[in-house]
Amino acid sequence: GGSRLFVGFKQSSRVLAGSSWVALMWTALNVFALVGWLALGARLCIVCRQDGVDVWSAAYIAPSVYLLEFLCCLEVGRIAVGSLKGNLGLGIAIHYIRCFVMAVIFPLTGTHVACRVALFAWVLTEVCRYPYYIFGGRIAGVLRYLTPLATFPLGAGAEAYACTVAMESLDGALKVLAALQVVVNIFGGAYGWVLMLKRSQRELSSPKKQSDKKR
């Protein structure tokens, strides 16, 4: 019953994903997201020029990150229903971590360098990812698959560091979750990086795949 309903939903999603108006809608959202991440990066550069400023509390930063991350979560949903190619488990893990850090950790570590490094790592990852979905092509593919090999460990390390800093101000379940997140980022991050490396080698070894805009 439930499994057949989910399979039917995935098949319907694939049909919808192939229609021109839906493709146009996703392209428009991708362009919006790219512009949004670029604007966020520019805003971060301006804010970070001030010593000791709480980056997370600075005007437009947190709301922009929440909105842009919501769009990323939509893409994970598309992977779940089969309308976008990708590693569902890795996608869920990455964006759960981002949401946890945004909601619990950054409000306590906005003045710490770890917050800034993590945010810049996210910005660089997304700015180099979206051109692949919008334009496709070999150069966009290289950016999309090679950039995370540098930004993922940088971001994961900064997130873990921010969690250790925030733990001093946390208690109860949130403190346990923050401690667990440090472990996950270190060991799970290493495993995730290996998966990304293997996929980048597989995807970039075939020029034909670079014309495909799917994840």
N, C-alpha and C positions, 0 to 999 in steps of 0.2 A: 504494500500500500504506500507507505511513506517513501520508500526507496524508489518506487516506480514514478511517483509524483515528482521527486527531485530530478530523476533522469529526464522526464518529460520537460521539466522546467529548463534544464540545461540545453536540451535540443531546441526548444523555442528561443532561448537566448542566443544560440548560435545563428539561427535564422534571422533574428532581429539585428544581430551584430553585422550581418552581411548587407542589410538594406542601406541605401545611399543616405537617407536622412539621419539614420542613427550614426553612421560613420562620420557624417558631417558634424553632428552634435559632439561626438567624442573628440574630433579634431579641434573644434572650437574650445572645448574644455581643456585640451592639452595646450593650446596656445595661451589660454587664460592662465593656466598653471605655470607655464614657462615664464610669462611676463611677471606673474606674481612672485615667483622665486627670485627672479632677477631684481625686482623692486625690493624684496626683503633683504637680499644681499647688499644692495646699495644702502638701505636703511641701517643695516648692521654696521657697515663700514663707518657711517656717520656717527652712530651712537658709540661705537667702540673707541673712537678718538678721544672720548672723555674718560679720564681715569676714575676708577671707583664707581662708575655708574651701574645701576641695577639694569642690566640689559633686558631681562625678562619683563620688567615693569615699565620699560620705556614705551612711549606712545607708538601704537600700531604693531609692535613686535609680536606679542602673544596672540592677539586676534588673527593676525595674518598667518602665523604658524598653524593655528587651529584650523583655519579655513583650508589652507593648502594641504595639510595632513589629512583632512576629511576627503579631499579629492584623491589622495593616495589610497585611502581606505576603500574608496569606490572601486579603484582598480583591483584591489584584492578581492572584492566582491565579484568583479567580472571574471577573475581567474577561477573563483569558486564555482561559478555557473558555466564555465567553459567558453566564454566569449572573448577571453584574452589568454594568451599563452604565458605560462610562468610557473614558478615553484610556489605552490599555495602555502606549504608549511613555513618556508622561509619568509614569505610575504607577511603571513600572520604574525610571526615572531618579531620581525623588524618593526612593524607598525604598532604592535602591542607595546613594545619597549618604548617607542617614541611617545605614544599616548601616556604611558605611565610616567615617563620622565617629564613630560609637559605638565601633567596634572599634579604631580607630587614633588618632583625634585627641583625643577627650575624655579618655582616660586621661592625656594629656600636658598638657591645658589646663583641668583641672578647677577651678583657682583663677582662671582668666581670665574676664573679663566676657563674652567671646564665647561661652563654654560656657553661661553662664546665659541669655543672650539667645536663643541657638538653642533651648534647651530650653523656654523660655517661649513662643517662637514656635510650636513643635510642639504644646505643650499647648493654646494658644488655637485653633490650627487644628482640632485633633481635637475639642475640647469644643464648638466651633461646628459641626462636621460631623455628629457622630453623631445629634443630635436629628432631623435630616432623615430619616435611615434609620429611626429608631424611631417618630416621630410623623408625619412628612410635614407638609404645610401651607405656606402662603405665608411666614409668619415664619421657620420653620425653613429654608425654601429661600433666603431672603434671607441668613440667617446663613451657610449652607453655601457659597454662591457668592461673597458679598462679603468675608467675613473673610479668605480667602487672598490677596485683592488687597493687603492690608496685611501679613499675617503671612508670606507667601511671600518677598517681597524682604527682609524683616527677617531671617528665618531663613537665607536663602541668603547674605546678606551676613555674618551672624555665623559661619556655617559656613566661608565663605572666609577670614575673618579668623582663625578658630581654626586653619585649615590653615596659614596663613602663620606663626603663632606656633609650631605644632608642628614645622614644618620644621626648626627649629633643633636639634631633638632626634632627627630622623629621618635615615636615610641609605639609599642604594641605591634599590630599586624603590619602597619606601614613600614616600620623599621625592619621587620623580618623580610618583607617583600623587597625592600631596598638592598638588604644584604644578599638575598637570593639573586637579585638582578646583577650584582657585581660578579657573582660566580657564573651566571648565565652569559654575561657579556664576555667574560674571559675565555671560558671553555667553549660555550656555544658559538661565540664570535669567531674563534679559531676554526671551528668546523664549518661555519657559514662561509668563511673566507675561502676555504678549500673548495666548497661547492661553487662559489662564484668563479674561482680560477678555472675549474674544469669546464664550466659552462662557457666562459669567455674563449677558451681554447677551441671548444667545439663549434661555437657560433661563428667565430672569426676565421675559422679554417675553411668555411664554405662561402665564397663570394655570393652565391645565389641567395643565401639567407639574408644578406644585407639589404636586399630590396623589399624584404618583408617587414612591415611596421608592427608586427605583433611582438608581444613581450616574450 
